[in-house]
């Protein structure tokens, strides 16, 4: 995974994303609805936990749930830990510095979240990533993934890209980064089409991936083990 999340990025991450709070609120609302039938004492795995946004959003509405958050960035996990401590949630959370394979798989999870993570994982490693998540779920466990996903050669892509540039402008992107955005999508991130994503999920053993979200280049699926 590219090292995007240094200390400076970690400290500014939430402030930049706060400018998209309307989108985040909608995404988290949909996630809560999808997970509403989990047990009252559910264990939830958060892959790429980042600054803890998903844990914070879910812990408030589901006070009996516990969470394991894993992230390869120590800087992001420090911000996450501080936020969880401020919300008095550390007793319900375990934070793991590393990758999915570093999370013990003998204690299975009722659900797993991968929110805006998969596009940082190389195409050749993506199926293994989904498989590692799958293997840590209980039978019938729910996996939710949101990620940048698009066919970069589709006739609709230039229109989506134009609006994606507007999203980045809202987040404070400078003219240079906007100019390099097409190259970033093609050569830095690992963007795969929605059809390829669904095929990878099925190969990993997930049943019936269901598309539940699209916001320009961001797409979301839920599926069960």
N, C-alpha and C positions, 0 to 999 in steps of 0.2 A: 504494500500500500504506500503511495507517495507520502512524504512527510509534509503534509500541508499544515499540520496543527502544532506549530511551535508556541512558545509562551505568549508572544504578542498576539497571534491569531486566537489562542484560547481566551485571552482576556477581553478581546473585542468581539468575540463570536456572538454572544447573546445580544449585544447592542446592535450589531448589524442586522441580525435576524429579527429584532423587535420591530423593524420597519415593515416586516411581512407578518405582523401579528394576526391579521385577519385570516390569512391562509393557514397559519399554524393552528389557530383556534379551531378552524373547520376540520383540519386533519385530525387533531386530537379528539374532537367530538366524534368523528367517524370511528376512530380507533376504540373509544370507550363503548360505542354501540356494538361494535363487532365482538368485543370481549365481555359483554355484559353477562353472559351465561357462565362465566368461569366460576369455580368454587369460591366461597367467601375467604378461603385461606390459600388462594392460588399462589404459585411461585412463577415469577415472570423473569425471563432472560432478556436483557437489553444489550444487543450487539452494537458496538460503536456507541456506547452510552453518552459520549460527549460531555456536555455540561449538565446533563441530568434532566433535560426538559421532559422527556417521556415519563421518567420515574415520578417527577414532581406532579405532572398532570394526572397520572393515574392514582398515585398514593392518596391524593386528597379525596377522591370519590370512592376508593376501595380500601378502607382502613385495615382490612385483614390481610391484604396481599403483602408478600415479601418479594424482593428484587435482587437479582445479580446483574450488575452492570460490568461489561468488559470493554476496554478500549486500549489501543496500542500507544496512545499519547498520554504521557504522564502529566503534561500541562493541562490537558482537558480534564483528566481525572481529578486533579487538584481543585479546579474550579467546581467540578461536580461535587466533590466531597464537601467543600465549603458551603455550597448551596443546600445540600442535604442536611448538613449540620444546622444551618440557620433555620431550616424547616422542621428540625427535630425528628428526622427520619433515618438517621444512621443506624438505629437499632433494627430497622427493617430491611437494610440494604447491605450487600457485600459488593465491593468493588475490586475488580481483577485487572491488573495491568498486563495486557497481552492481547491475544486473539481468541477466537472461539475455541480453538483446540486446547487452550489453557484453562478452559472451564471444565470442571469435573463432569463426566457424563453419566456417572452412576446414579445421581439424584436428578430425576427427570423434571422437566418444567411443564406447566400447564399451557404456557404461551411463550412465544419469543417475538421480539420486535427488532427490526432492522430498518431504522428510519433515516433515510438519506445517507446510506452507507455503501450499498452494493456498487455504485458507480466508481468508487475508489479502489475496487478490487479488480485486478486484471482479468480479462475475459477468460484466459486459460485457467484461472483459479476460481472462477465464479461458481461452477458446479460443485466443486469441493466445499466451498463456503456454505452454499445452501445445504449440502449433505451434512456438514458438521452441525448446522442448526437443527436439521431434521432429527439427527441421532440423539439430540439432547431433549427432545420433546416426548411427553407421554403419548401413547396411542390416542388419537383423537385430539391431540394438542394443536393449538392454532398458531400459525406463523403469519405475521404481517410485515410486508416489506414495502417501503416507498423508496423510490430511486429515480434518478434521471434516466429516462429510457425513451429512445426514439430511433427511427430509421433515418439516419443522417443523409441518405440519398433519396428519400421520398420527395415527391413533388411538393408536399405540404411543408417540408422542413424549413425553407426560407421564411415562410410566414411565422412559423413557431419561433424561429431564431430571432426575428425582429422583436417579438414580444418578450422573449427571454432576455434580450438586451435591456429592455425596459425594466424587467425585474431586477437585473443587476444594477441598473442606474439607481433604482430605489434604495438599494443596499449600499450606495456610495461608491460604485465602481468609477475609476477614472477613465479618460478617453483611451489610454493605452491598453488597459485591460479589456475594455469593450472591443477594441480592434482585434485583439488576440483571442477573443472568445471562441470563434469558430475553430481555431487551431487547438485551443484547450479541450474543446469537446471531442475533437477527432483524435488527438495525439497525446493528451495528458491524462484525461479521465478515460474510463472504460465504459463507453456508452453502447448498449446493445438494444435492439428493437424489442418491442413488446412481445412479438411472436417468439423471438429467441429466449427472452426471459421466461416466458411461460413454459417453453420446452425444457429449459434448465431446471425449473422447479419440479416438473413432472419426472425428469430423470433422477432427481434427488429423492424421489419417493413421495412427494406431496400430491394430494388428491385435489382435483378440480380447482386450480387456481382461479380466483374470482377477482376481476378488475373492479375496484371500487372508487378509484380516484384518478382524475387527470387535471393538472393545472399547467398548461403549456407543456414543458418537457418533463415535468414530474408526473410519474404514474405510481399507483399503489395497487397491491394485490393482497388478498388473504387466502390461505390454504390450510388444509389439515394434514396431519401425519396419518 
